[in-house]
Amino acid sequence: MASIGIRSVGMYIPETVMKSEELSEKSGIPIEVVEQKLGIKQKPVPGPDDHTCQMGIQAARQAIKRAEIDPLDIDLVIYIGEEHKEYPLWTAGIKLQQEVGALNAWAYDVALRCSTTVMALKVAKDMMIADPSIQTVLLAGGYRNVDFIDYENPRTRFMYNLSAGGGAMILQKGFEQNLLLESHLMTDGSFSEDVVVVAGGTKEPISIEAIQAKRNQLDVIDPEGMKKRLEEKSMQNFLRVIRKSLEKSKATEEDIDYIAILHMKKSAHDYVLTELGLSQKQSIYLENYGHMGQLDQILSLELASQQGKLKDGDLVVLVSAGIGYAWGATTIRWGAAV
């Protein structure tokens, strides 16, 4: 079976930022809690031209340039951005395909909230193995669910870290670097309606009254119930997908050299590292970026590469958790084989 490697990654980060002082002022939370507990010193937020798919296009162009490939050689485009985008009913992947010049590809959108990238890596690899005609795949998309955050709603406090940006990856069959190994995903539908935007769908169409009541913003229907149920499962499942991904890849947690973790409160981040026997140097805490949804793992790889944290032969794990609830992990053998 031909190997599948990550040829390149690309990121787009908006220039506009919200600093911890502004978040503290908007939410009424003391700045030391914002910075130390929520783990946010600043986060990018969308400027006037930072639309969701457009940010994915920017990131994809960077990935294509870094890969030094002709966009016409891309066989498949998988849009990994959010459903909240330029238009409410729209296939963003087809627009992205056109804009980056991948005219010989076909495209579609996927969604698993903040686990979309990990899920798409598995889907892309499986498709490449199953279909000989798919040699090169572009994963790309944007994220700006920060638009749905009401900083005066304490029920959504754990989502005050939401930010904005674009991310992309190019996978290529036969590329013998950054080898994509195995993934593991879990979903638990008992949480499926805990965190929702209540108004704007078929159950409650958008209306002036809904907007005035802020029912077009993210909300948590049963915060205490969700917290209790999630505490019983979240970290356990988080660690389980990591260990299962490693097991499928014929590795163990002792083999991990770097772990790309989504942004979450600092205590949870540290807990994961401790449970896996890893040091702070083996990850990057995204306190200056907040939570860019499913793009956090791409961002973490980008930063780790810039900071010299990745070397040939390193075992890298990407891990995610998404509202719904979903957990996922993918293992990568970084760089050239040693």
Wavefront OBJ file of the C-alpha trace (Angstrom):
o trace
v 0.000 0.000 0.000
v 1.367 3.409 -0.996
v 2.205 5.775 1.816
v 0.266 9.002 2.239
v 2.119 12.058 3.504
v 1.282 15.619 4.424
v 2.959 17.613 1.665
v 2.325 21.012 3.256
v 0.139 23.051 5.583
v -1.127 26.615 5.306
v -2.640 29.097 7.748
v -4.423 32.414 7.541
v -4.668 34.476 10.757
v -6.774 37.674 10.802
v -4.915 40.841 11.758
v -7.704 41.953 14.109
v -7.322 40.660 17.648
v -9.297 40.743 20.884
v -6.991 41.055 23.876
v -7.651 39.654 27.326
v -8.493 43.127 28.649
v -11.342 43.516 26.143
v -12.671 40.022 26.813
v -12.580 40.750 30.546
v -14.484 43.992 30.037
v -17.117 42.406 27.782
v -17.719 39.413 30.051
v -17.174 40.894 33.504
v -14.652 38.140 34.255
v -11.478 39.303 36.062
v -8.535 39.539 33.695
v -6.453 37.107 35.749
v -9.205 34.477 35.301
v -9.351 35.163 31.550
v -5.590 34.745 31.195
v -4.813 32.028 33.733
v -7.944 29.866 33.853
v -9.529 30.364 30.433
v -6.011 30.645 29.002
v -6.546 33.603 26.688
v -4.037 36.443 26.342
v -5.413 37.414 22.954
v -7.266 35.822 20.052
v -7.768 36.679 16.378
v -11.256 37.817 15.432
v -12.570 38.429 11.911
v -12.060 41.750 10.200
v -14.549 43.060 7.607
v -13.171 40.893 4.788
v -12.417 37.774 6.839
v -15.266 35.584 5.643
v -15.194 31.876 6.450
v -14.543 30.286 3.065
v -12.349 33.221 2.036
v -10.012 32.561 4.975
v -9.839 28.926 3.866
v -8.947 30.083 0.344
v -6.089 32.197 1.734
v -4.735 29.247 3.724
v -5.117 26.886 0.749
v -3.146 29.211 -1.522
v -0.319 29.226 1.000
v -0.349 25.424 1.267
v -0.276 25.053 -2.525
v 2.640 27.487 -2.805
v 4.582 25.669 -0.086
v 3.903 22.290 -1.695
v 5.221 23.587 -5.022
v 2.490 21.812 -6.930
v 0.252 22.814 -9.805
v -3.339 23.287 -8.530
v -4.470 21.374 -11.615
v -2.835 18.270 -10.112
v -5.190 18.303 -7.106
v -7.727 15.493 -7.476
v -10.031 16.192 -4.541
v -10.905 19.186 -2.344
v -12.479 18.542 1.048
v -13.816 21.649 2.759
v -13.128 21.395 6.502
v -14.426 24.821 7.530
v -17.519 25.622 9.514
v -21.136 25.607 8.369
v -21.326 29.276 9.420
v -20.005 30.936 6.288
v -20.704 33.494 3.570
v -24.156 32.088 2.776
v -26.415 29.932 4.978
v -27.044 27.276 2.309
v -23.960 26.773 0.174
v -21.258 24.266 -0.759
v -18.115 26.195 0.147
v -15.708 23.528 -1.114
v -16.718 24.144 -4.720
v -16.047 27.880 -4.377
v -12.678 27.167 -2.753
v -11.798 24.716 -5.530
v -12.488 27.351 -8.167
v -10.608 30.145 -6.418
v -7.392 28.166 -5.899
v -7.412 26.839 -9.459
v -8.032 23.166 -8.642
v -10.121 22.888 -11.782
v -9.500 19.179 -12.341
v -10.650 18.241 -8.833
v -14.081 17.610 -7.400
v -15.084 19.026 -4.040
v -17.404 18.551 -1.110
v -17.935 19.828 2.457
v -17.656 17.823 5.684
v -18.539 18.790 9.256
v -17.916 17.351 12.701
v -17.537 20.619 14.571
v -14.075 20.950 16.111
v -13.193 17.362 15.152
v -13.663 18.021 11.425
v -9.964 18.107 10.494
v -9.143 14.830 12.249
v -12.220 13.213 10.705
v -11.340 14.568 7.243
v -7.793 13.212 7.482
v -9.218 9.735 8.018
v -11.792 10.146 5.240
v -9.186 11.484 2.812
v -6.716 8.687 3.556
v -9.388 6.010 3.208
v -10.536 7.492 -0.112
v -6.975 7.686 -1.420
v -6.394 4.047 -0.543
v -9.690 2.937 -2.099
v -9.514 5.019 -5.291
v -6.325 4.887 -7.427
v -7.365 8.076 -9.244
v -7.083 10.189 -6.077
v -3.406 11.054 -5.687
v -3.466 14.561 -4.202
v -6.051 15.964 -1.776
v -6.499 19.484 -0.459
v -8.189 19.933 2.919
v -9.036 23.565 3.625
v -11.552 25.790 5.349
v -12.190 28.739 7.606
v -13.684 29.296 11.042
v -15.426 32.257 12.692
v -17.970 30.811 15.110
v -16.867 33.574 17.447
v -19.728 35.464 15.747
v -22.164 33.382 17.813
v -20.691 34.254 21.211
v -22.582 36.512 23.614
v -20.035 37.491 26.261
v -22.863 38.393 28.621
v -24.147 34.803 28.646
v -22.334 32.904 31.434
v -23.708 29.577 30.140
v -21.316 29.815 27.171
v -18.290 30.891 29.192
v -16.298 27.813 28.119
v -16.645 29.048 24.520
v -15.350 32.579 25.125
v -12.085 31.346 23.590
v -13.597 30.983 20.095
v -11.561 32.876 17.502
v -11.174 33.026 13.708
v -8.831 31.903 10.953
v -8.219 29.628 7.986
v -6.264 26.399 7.663
v -5.235 23.955 4.942
v -3.335 20.715 4.367
v -2.223 18.962 1.205
v -2.010 15.164 1.272
v -0.189 13.251 -1.421
v 0.019 9.542 -2.176
v 3.603 8.314 -2.387
v 4.986 11.342 -0.515
v 7.465 9.759 1.898
v 7.438 12.473 4.555
v 5.039 13.414 7.363
v 3.369 10.036 6.961
v -0.290 9.872 7.903
v -0.719 6.809 10.109
v -3.984 5.845 11.818
v -6.925 7.742 13.306
v -9.580 6.976 15.885
v -12.853 8.839 16.412
v -15.724 8.626 18.888
v -19.094 10.359 19.000
v -21.721 10.506 21.735
v -25.172 11.644 20.638
v -26.435 12.115 24.177
v -24.840 15.581 23.985
v -26.149 16.417 20.506
v -28.626 19.129 21.548
v -26.786 20.538 24.565
v -25.019 23.355 22.684
v -26.993 24.910 19.844
v -27.980 28.119 18.120
v -31.688 27.849 18.913
v -33.140 30.165 16.271
v -32.504 30.079 12.540
v -33.319 26.461 11.747
v -36.541 24.670 10.883
v -37.639 24.302 14.516
v -37.503 28.039 15.171
v -37.078 30.205 12.074
v -35.205 33.462 12.525
v -37.350 36.409 13.601
v -37.009 39.882 15.057
v -38.137 38.505 18.408
v -35.493 35.743 18.310
v -32.737 38.252 17.537
v -33.878 40.574 20.302
v -33.786 37.647 22.746
v -30.332 36.625 21.420
v -31.660 33.198 20.453
v -29.537 33.443 17.302
v -26.404 33.087 19.473
v -24.808 29.913 20.825
v -26.404 28.734 24.040
v -26.254 25.800 26.436
v -29.712 24.371 27.104
v -28.890 22.483 30.318
v -25.516 23.781 31.570
v -25.437 21.907 34.882
v -26.617 18.631 33.350
v -24.151 18.891 30.490
v -21.259 19.716 32.809
v -21.983 16.700 35.017
v -22.349 14.293 32.097
v -19.341 15.693 30.254
v -17.046 15.530 33.282
v -17.744 11.803 33.459
v -16.717 11.224 29.840
v -14.730 14.037 28.236
v -11.158 13.562 29.461
v -11.577 9.777 29.482
v -12.639 9.808 25.825
v -9.991 12.397 24.960
v -7.264 10.073 26.221
v -8.960 7.019 24.728
v -8.888 8.320 21.138
v -5.211 9.239 21.527
v -4.314 5.790 22.810
v -6.427 4.005 20.175
v -4.878 6.067 17.369
v -1.442 5.169 18.699
v -2.361 1.494 19.084
v -3.625 1.330 15.486
v -0.335 2.970 14.440
v 1.655 0.339 16.379
v 2.917 2.892 18.896
v 2.342 3.837 22.536
v 2.095 7.090 24.473
v 5.762 6.690 25.439
v 6.562 7.174 21.737
v 4.893 10.589 21.449
v 7.315 13.423 20.653
v 4.758 16.190 20.071
v 1.023 16.522 20.594
v -1.124 19.123 18.804
v -4.020 19.870 21.168
v -6.982 22.139 20.574
v -7.182 25.212 22.796
v -9.041 24.542 26.048
v -8.700 25.769 29.612
v -5.127 25.533 30.864
v -5.876 22.972 33.577
v -7.369 20.548 31.021
v -4.389 21.010 28.686
v -1.965 20.286 31.523
v -4.011 17.275 32.648
v -3.692 15.638 29.227
v 0.072 16.182 29.145
v 0.463 14.774 32.652
v -1.653 11.687 31.908
v 0.443 10.970 28.823
v 3.733 11.592 30.609
v 4.576 14.567 28.372
v 6.281 17.861 29.187
v 5.114 21.391 28.338
v 7.836 21.479 25.659
v 6.072 18.688 23.773
v 3.026 20.797 22.946
v 2.068 24.429 22.378
v -0.629 26.119 24.418
v -2.575 28.404 22.064
v -3.051 31.264 24.546
v -2.388 33.884 21.860
v -4.790 32.320 19.347
v -7.778 31.032 21.314
v -9.821 28.215 19.835
v -9.927 28.244 16.037
v -12.229 25.242 16.047
v -11.084 22.356 13.875
v -8.102 24.364 12.640
v -6.256 24.265 15.975
v -4.346 21.133 15.021
v -3.082 22.684 11.765
v -2.122 25.852 13.652
v -0.271 23.820 16.277
v 1.719 22.014 13.546
v 2.535 25.349 11.909
v 3.776 26.869 15.173
v 5.697 23.735 16.162
v 7.487 23.777 12.810
v 8.344 27.469 13.194
v 9.650 26.921 16.734
v 11.813 23.932 15.799
v 9.801 21.472 17.875
v 9.516 18.915 15.056
v 12.370 16.794 13.700
v 12.638 13.871 11.317
v 11.198 10.677 12.751
v 9.129 12.342 15.473
v 5.811 10.758 16.367
v 3.142 13.465 16.345
v -0.457 13.153 17.519
v -3.250 15.540 16.520
v -6.175 15.472 18.959
v -9.575 17.150 18.919
v -12.874 17.390 20.743
v -16.030 18.882 19.281
v -19.482 19.881 20.434
v -21.934 17.112 19.765
v -19.904 15.431 21.289
v -17.000 14.108 19.194
v -13.418 13.167 20.005
v -10.694 12.285 17.524
v -6.955 11.691 17.164
v -4.580 11.085 14.267
v -0.985 9.867 14.479
v 1.713 11.132 12.098
v 5.335 10.078 11.577
v 6.884 13.480 11.022
v 9.549 14.414 8.517
v 11.663 12.016 6.539
v 12.128 8.422 7.670
v 15.133 7.915 9.955
l 1 2 3 4 5 6 7 8 9 10 11 12 13 14 15 16 17 18 19 20 21 22 23 24 25 26 27 28 29 30 31 32 33 34 35 36 37 38 39 40 41 42 43 44 45 46 47 48 49 50 51 52 53 54 55 56 57 58 59 60 61 62 63 64 65 66 67 68 69 70 71 72 73 74 75 76 77 78 79 80 81 82 83 84 85 86 87 88 89 90 91 92 93 94 95 96 97 98 99 100 101 102 103 104 105 106 107 108 109 110 111 112 113 114 115 116 117 118 119 120 121 122 123 124 125 126 127 128 129 130 131 132 133 134 135 136 137 138 139 140 141 142 143 144 145 146 147 148 149 150 151 152 153 154 155 156 157 158 159 160 161 162 163 164 165 166 167 168 169 170 171 172 173 174 175 176 177 178 179 180 181 182 183 184 185 186 187 188 189 190 191 192 193 194 195 196 197 198 199 200 201 202 203 204 205 206 207 208 209 210 211 212 213 214 215 216 217 218 219 220 221 222 223 224 225 226 227 228 229 230 231 232 233 234 235 236 237 238 239 240 241 242 243 244 245 246 247 248 249 250 251 252 253 254 255 256 257 258 259 260 261 262 263 264 265 266 267 268 269 270 271 272 273 274 275 276 277 278 279 280 281 282 283 284 285 286 287 288 289 290 291 292 293 294 295 296 297 298 299 300 301 302 303 304 305 306 307 308 309 310 311 312 313 314 315 316 317 318 319 320 321 322 323 324 325 326 327 328 329 330 331 332 333 334 335 336 337 338
